[in-house]
Amino acid sequence: MAKRKAMGHLADEAMLDDYNALITSVLSQRDSVVYHYPFGLKDYYAVSGRVAGPVWLVIFGTDAAMETAFPPDNFDDYVQKRGFVPLGRIEEIAP
């Protein structure tokens, strides 16, 4: 969370519960988009959704552990340049 606060993604007074609520919000939106993110020899999965304005990206390892969550400055550019592969909306993948 310290990095998210330093980057201005979270308010200085934000608590872990606030960050968790934000992540839960992204994962609860039926229209959030799920991505596969191959990185080197590892595979990651990500979910994107809009929370209070910006689009947030929540990234998980294949062990389902959350790696990070943040709002990229230019979302479309960020996912395209890094090779995120869209798999579909949550409502399509887990109806």
Secondary structure, DSSP 4 states (H G I P E B T S, - for coil): -HHHHHTTSS-TT--HHHHHHHHHHHHH-TTPEEEEEEETTEEEEEEEEESSSSEEEEEEETTS-EEEEE--TTHHHHHHHHT-EEEEEHHHH--
